[in-house]
Amino acid sequence: MRKFVMSSTALALGLLVEARAEYHAAPPAPVTPPPLTSEDPFAPRTPDASFCMAMDLRTSSMAAVPVRDQGPGPICYASTAAALIDAWRSVYQPGQNAGPTPVSAEHLAILSDLSHHRAVASSGGFVCDTWRIAQQGHACLASTFPPGFGIAEAARLSATLSAMRTPESIATHTLGDRALTCLEGAGFSRSGLITASEISRLATFSADIAFGERVLSEACGTGNRIDLSGSPSCQSNHPLSPGEGYRMLLSALDSSNGMPVSIGYCYSLLPSGRGVRALTWPTPAGLPGRTDRCSAHASAVIGRRLNPSTGRCQVLVRNSEGTACGTRYSRDWT
C-alpha cells in the first residue's frame, strides 16, 4: 500500500535529518513556496497550487520500480538508493527494465559497509555515498542473489566465508573452491560468479576488511553489473530550519527532472504521527512533551499534491518495508 502519508511540513519540524536532492542536471527555475508564518506547521493556510503542482511518479519513472522490503536490517539508505537507481534506469536505459531486473539493495549495503570498514549490517549508511559506489560500476542485479536473500543472510554468509580464510586454506589453494561450494550451498548459481582463483586472490587483501564481505561484494561478477554511465551526481542538502527544509524538499521535486528524490528523517514520525517529539536522540533533558527515539530513516519521495482543506503540500513517500501498511503507520498519514 502506498499513500500520501505525510505533509512536507511534517518532515521539516526539526525532524528532518537530511534532504537529498538528486538529479540536478539543467534544472528549471525552482518555485519558491510561501514562507511559514504559523508556529503550528500543521495549521491550515490559504491553498496556493502554484507551489505544489501535482506529481505522481508511479505513472512515469517509478512505474516499474518494485516496492522493497528491507527486513530487519538497517539498510533503508541502500533500499532508497536502489529505488533511485532503478528509476533512472527505467527512463534512461529502457532496455534494462527495472521491473524484472531491479538492482540489489542488499549488495549496495554490503558495498557501503565494505567501503567504511564495517561488518555487514552493523549500522546504517547514506544514500549519496551508496549512489556514488553504484556509479563506480559496482551495482549488481538482484537476480544474482538467491530468492529471499536479505541482509541478515548476507551477514551470516560473510561470517562463514571469513572463517574459511585460514593460513592453511590459502597455502593449500583450497580457499576458492571451498568458498564457491559455500556460495552454492547458500543458493547462488556458480555460473556468473567469480572464479575460485579470483576468490583466492581476494584473500591476499589487507586483513582489516573482512574476506567474506569482499567475496560477497564481487559475487555477481562483471556480467550482472549495472552500468550507470551518464548518470548525474548525487547532491546532499542539510536544512537548518523547518521552513528551509520545507522549501528545500519542494524545490528538489521541482528540479528533479521527473525523478524521485530521497529524504532522511526520524523513523518515529511514521508510527507516532503529528504528535512526535523526536527532535534529537538522545533527547535533551527538559524538553516539554513526549519524547521519542529518532532512529534516522531514509525513503524516496515520488509525488506530491495540494491538500485543499489545509492548503498544505503533501508528499507521496515510498518506504522500504513492503506493501502492507498494517499498524506500522499512524492514522495521521492515511
C-alpha positions as CSV (number, residue, x, y, z in Angstrom):
1,M,0.0,0.0,0.0
2,R,1.4,3.4,-1.0
3,K,-0.4,6.5,0.2
4,F,0.2,10.2,0.5
5,V,1.4,9.6,4.0
6,M,2.7,12.9,5.3
7,S,2.9,16.5,4.7
8,S,6.2,18.1,3.7
9,T,5.9,20.4,6.7
10,A,5.9,17.4,9.0
11,L,9.2,16.4,7.5
12,A,10.6,19.8,8.3
13,L,9.7,20.0,12.0
14,G,13.3,19.8,13.1
15,L,12.8,16.0,12.4
16,L,14.5,16.2,9.0
17,V,17.9,14.6,9.3
18,E,18.8,15.4,5.7
19,A,17.1,16.1,2.5
20,R,18.9,14.7,-0.5
21,A,18.2,16.4,-3.8
22,E,19.0,14.1,-6.7
23,Y,19.3,14.8,-10.4
24,H,20.2,18.5,-10.8
25,A,21.3,18.5,-14.5
26,A,19.9,21.7,-16.1
27,P,17.1,22.2,-13.5
28,P,14.3,24.5,-14.2
29,A,13.9,27.6,-12.1
30,P,12.5,26.4,-8.7
31,V,9.2,27.8,-7.5
32,T,9.6,29.3,-4.0
33,P,6.6,28.4,-1.7
34,P,5.2,30.9,0.7
35,P,7.1,31.3,3.9
36,L,5.9,29.5,7.0
37,T,4.1,32.1,9.2
38,S,2.5,29.9,11.8
39,E,4.1,28.4,14.8
40,D,2.0,25.3,14.2
41,P,3.3,23.7,11.0
42,F,0.1,21.8,10.6
43,A,-2.1,24.9,10.8
44,P,-4.3,25.4,7.7
45,R,-3.3,28.1,5.2
46,T,-4.9,29.6,2.1
47,P,-4.5,27.0,-0.7
48,D,-2.0,28.0,-3.3
49,A,-1.4,25.4,-6.1
50,S,1.4,27.4,-7.7
51,F,4.0,26.0,-5.3
52,C,2.5,22.5,-5.2
53,M,1.9,21.3,-8.7
54,A,0.5,17.7,-8.7
55,M,3.1,15.0,-9.3
56,D,2.9,11.2,-9.2
57,L,5.9,9.3,-10.5
58,R,4.2,6.0,-10.2
59,T,2.9,6.6,-13.7
60,S,6.4,7.5,-15.1
61,S,9.9,6.9,-13.7
62,M,8.7,4.8,-10.8
63,A,6.1,2.7,-12.7
64,A,8.4,-0.3,-13.0
65,V,10.3,0.1,-9.7
66,P,9.4,-2.5,-7.2
67,V,8.4,-1.8,-3.6
68,R,11.2,-3.2,-1.5
69,D,11.1,-4.8,1.9
70,Q,14.4,-4.2,3.7
71,G,13.6,-6.7,6.5
72,P,15.1,-6.2,10.0
73,G,18.4,-4.9,8.7
74,P,19.4,-1.2,8.8
75,I,19.5,-0.8,5.0
76,C,16.9,1.9,4.4
77,Y,19.6,4.0,2.7
78,A,20.6,1.3,0.3
79,S,16.9,0.5,-0.5
80,T,16.3,4.1,-1.2
81,A,19.4,4.4,-3.4
82,A,18.3,1.3,-5.2
83,A,14.9,2.8,-5.9
84,L,16.6,6.0,-7.3
85,I,18.9,3.9,-9.5
86,D,16.0,1.8,-10.9
87,A,14.0,4.9,-11.6
88,W,17.0,6.4,-13.6
89,R,17.5,3.1,-15.4
90,S,13.8,2.9,-16.4
91,V,13.9,6.3,-18.1
92,Y,17.5,6.5,-19.5
93,Q,18.2,2.8,-20.0
94,P,14.7,1.4,-21.1
95,G,16.3,-1.8,-22.3
96,Q,17.2,-2.5,-18.6
97,N,13.7,-2.7,-17.3
98,A,13.9,-2.3,-13.6
99,G,10.7,-4.3,-13.1
100,P,12.0,-7.8,-13.7
101,T,15.7,-6.9,-13.2
102,P,16.0,-4.5,-10.2
103,V,19.3,-3.6,-8.6
104,S,20.1,-5.4,-5.4
105,A,19.8,-3.2,-2.3
106,E,21.5,-5.8,-0.2
107,H,24.5,-5.8,-2.4
108,L,24.7,-2.0,-2.2
109,A,24.5,-2.2,1.6
110,I,27.4,-4.8,1.6
111,L,29.5,-2.4,-0.6
112,S,28.7,0.5,1.6
113,D,29.8,-1.4,4.7
114,L,32.9,-2.6,3.0
115,S,33.9,0.9,1.9
116,H,33.5,2.1,5.5
117,H,35.4,-0.9,7.0
118,R,32.3,-2.1,8.8
119,A,30.8,-5.6,9.4
120,V,27.8,-6.3,7.2
121,A,24.6,-4.9,8.6
122,S,26.3,-3.4,11.6
123,S,24.9,0.1,11.1
124,G,23.2,2.3,8.6
125,G,24.6,4.5,5.8
126,F,24.0,7.3,3.4
127,V,22.0,7.5,0.2
128,C,24.6,9.7,-1.7
129,D,27.5,7.5,-0.6
130,T,25.7,4.5,-1.9
131,W,24.8,6.2,-5.2
132,R,28.5,7.1,-5.8
133,I,29.5,3.5,-5.1
134,A,27.0,2.3,-7.7
135,Q,28.3,4.8,-10.2
136,Q,31.7,3.2,-9.9
137,G,30.3,0.1,-11.6
138,H,29.7,-1.9,-8.6
139,A,25.8,-2.1,-8.5
140,C,24.6,-5.7,-9.1
141,L,21.3,-7.1,-10.3
142,A,19.1,-8.6,-7.5
143,S,18.6,-11.7,-9.7
144,T,22.2,-12.7,-9.0
145,F,21.3,-13.4,-5.4
146,P,19.2,-16.4,-4.2
147,P,15.4,-15.7,-3.7
148,G,14.8,-14.3,-0.2
149,F,18.5,-13.5,0.2
150,G,18.4,-10.5,2.6
151,I,21.0,-8.6,4.6
152,A,20.7,-10.9,7.6
153,E,21.6,-13.9,5.3
154,A,24.4,-11.8,3.9
155,A,25.8,-11.1,7.3
156,R,25.8,-14.8,8.3
157,L,27.3,-15.8,5.0
158,S,30.0,-13.2,5.3
159,A,31.0,-14.5,8.7
160,T,31.1,-18.1,7.4
161,L,33.3,-17.1,4.4
162,S,35.6,-15.1,6.6
163,A,36.1,-18.1,8.9
164,M,37.3,-20.1,5.9
165,R,40.2,-17.6,5.4
166,T,42.9,-19.5,7.2
167,P,46.6,-19.8,6.5
168,E,46.1,-23.4,5.7
169,S,43.4,-22.8,3.2
170,I,45.4,-20.1,1.5
171,A,48.6,-22.2,1.4
172,T,46.9,-25.3,0.0
173,H,44.9,-23.2,-2.6
174,T,41.6,-24.7,-1.4
175,L,40.0,-21.5,-0.2
176,G,38.5,-20.6,-3.6
177,D,36.8,-23.9,-4.1
178,R,35.5,-24.1,-0.5
179,A,34.1,-20.6,-0.8
180,L,32.4,-21.4,-4.1
181,T,30.9,-24.5,-2.5
182,C,29.6,-22.4,0.4
183,L,28.0,-19.9,-2.0
184,E,26.3,-22.7,-3.9
185,G,25.0,-24.1,-0.7
186,A,23.5,-20.7,0.1
187,G,21.6,-20.8,-3.2
188,F,24.0,-19.0,-5.6
189,S,24.4,-20.3,-9.1
190,R,28.1,-21.0,-9.9
191,S,27.6,-19.6,-13.4
192,G,28.1,-15.9,-13.3
193,L,30.0,-16.0,-10.0
194,I,33.6,-15.0,-9.7
195,T,36.1,-17.9,-10.1
196,A,37.9,-19.9,-7.4
197,S,41.2,-18.3,-8.4
198,E,39.7,-14.8,-8.1
199,I,38.3,-15.6,-4.6
200,S,41.8,-16.8,-3.6
201,R,43.3,-13.5,-4.8
202,L,40.8,-11.7,-2.6
203,A,42.3,-13.4,0.4
204,T,45.5,-11.5,0.0
205,F,43.9,-8.1,0.6
206,S,44.5,-6.3,3.9
207,A,43.2,-8.1,6.9
208,D,41.3,-5.0,8.2
209,I,38.5,-5.7,5.8
210,A,36.6,-9.0,6.1
211,F,37.3,-11.5,3.4
212,G,33.6,-12.6,3.4
213,E,32.5,-9.1,2.6
214,R,34.9,-8.9,-0.3
215,V,33.7,-12.2,-1.7
216,L,30.1,-11.0,-1.5
217,S,30.9,-7.6,-3.0
218,E,32.4,-9.4,-6.0
219,A,29.9,-12.3,-6.1
220,C,27.9,-11.2,-9.1
221,G,30.9,-10.8,-11.4
222,T,31.0,-8.4,-14.3
223,G,28.1,-10.0,-16.3
224,N,25.5,-8.9,-13.8
225,R,26.8,-5.4,-13.1
226,I,24.7,-2.3,-13.8
227,D,26.3,0.4,-16.0
228,L,25.4,3.9,-14.7
229,S,27.5,5.8,-17.2
230,G,26.0,9.2,-17.7
231,S,24.0,9.2,-14.5
232,P,24.1,12.5,-12.6
233,S,25.9,13.2,-9.4
234,C,24.1,13.0,-6.0
235,Q,23.8,16.2,-4.0
236,S,23.2,16.2,-0.3
237,N,21.4,19.2,1.3
238,H,21.1,19.8,5.0
239,P,18.3,22.2,6.1
240,L,19.0,24.3,9.2
241,S,15.3,25.2,10.0
242,P,11.8,23.8,9.5
243,G,11.0,26.4,6.9
244,E,14.2,25.8,5.0
245,G,13.5,22.1,5.0
246,Y,10.0,22.6,3.7
247,R,11.2,24.8,0.8
248,M,14.1,22.6,0.1
249,L,12.0,19.5,-0.4
250,L,9.5,21.1,-2.7
251,S,12.4,22.8,-4.7
252,A,14.1,19.4,-5.1
253,L,11.0,17.9,-6.6
254,D,10.7,20.9,-9.0
255,S,14.3,20.4,-10.2
256,S,14.4,16.6,-10.2
257,N,13.6,16.2,-14.0
258,G,10.9,13.7,-13.3
259,M,13.0,11.5,-10.9
260,P,12.3,10.7,-7.3
261,V,14.3,12.4,-4.5
262,S,15.4,10.9,-1.2
263,I,14.8,12.3,2.3
264,G,16.2,11.5,5.7
265,Y,14.0,11.9,8.7
266,C,13.2,10.4,12.1
267,Y,11.6,7.0,11.7
268,S,9.4,7.6,14.8
269,L,7.5,10.1,12.7
270,L,5.8,7.2,10.9
271,P,4.2,5.4,13.8
272,S,3.8,8.5,16.1
273,G,2.2,10.8,13.6
274,R,1.8,14.5,14.3
275,G,2.4,14.1,18.0
276,V,6.1,13.1,17.5
277,R,8.6,14.9,19.6
278,A,11.8,13.4,18.3
279,L,13.9,16.4,17.8
280,T,17.2,14.7,18.6
281,W,18.2,11.4,20.1
282,P,19.0,11.1,22.9
283,T,16.6,13.9,23.6
284,P,18.0,16.7,25.8
285,A,16.7,16.8,29.3
286,G,13.9,19.3,30.0
287,L,12.2,19.3,26.6
288,P,8.4,19.6,27.1
289,G,6.0,17.0,25.9
290,R,6.6,13.4,24.8
291,T,10.0,12.4,23.5
292,D,10.5,9.6,21.0
293,R,13.6,7.9,19.8
294,C,14.5,9.4,16.5
295,S,16.1,6.4,14.6
296,A,17.2,8.1,11.4
297,H,15.5,6.7,8.3
298,A,15.6,7.3,4.6
299,S,12.9,7.0,2.0
300,A,12.1,8.1,-1.6
301,V,9.6,10.9,-2.3
302,I,7.8,10.0,-5.5
303,G,5.0,12.6,-5.7
304,R,3.1,15.4,-4.1
305,R,-0.4,17.1,-4.1
306,L,-2.1,20.0,-2.6
307,N,-4.5,19.3,0.3
308,P,-7.3,21.8,-0.4
309,S,-8.7,21.5,3.1
310,T,-5.4,22.6,4.7
311,G,-3.7,24.5,1.9
312,R,-0.6,22.4,2.5
313,C,1.5,20.4,0.2
314,Q,1.5,16.6,0.9
315,V,4.3,14.4,-0.4
316,L,4.0,10.7,-1.5
317,V,6.6,8.7,0.3
318,R,7.8,5.3,-1.0
319,N,9.1,3.4,2.1
320,S,11.1,0.2,2.0
321,E,9.1,-2.0,4.4
322,G,6.9,-3.9,1.9
323,T,3.4,-3.2,0.7
324,A,1.4,-3.9,3.8
325,C,0.6,-0.9,6.0
326,G,-0.9,-2.7,9.0
327,T,-0.3,-0.8,12.2
328,R,3.1,0.4,11.2
329,Y,1.9,3.9,10.3
330,S,0.0,6.5,12.2
331,R,-3.6,7.2,11.1
332,D,-2.4,10.8,10.6
333,W,-0.9,9.6,7.4
334,T,-3.8,7.8,5.9
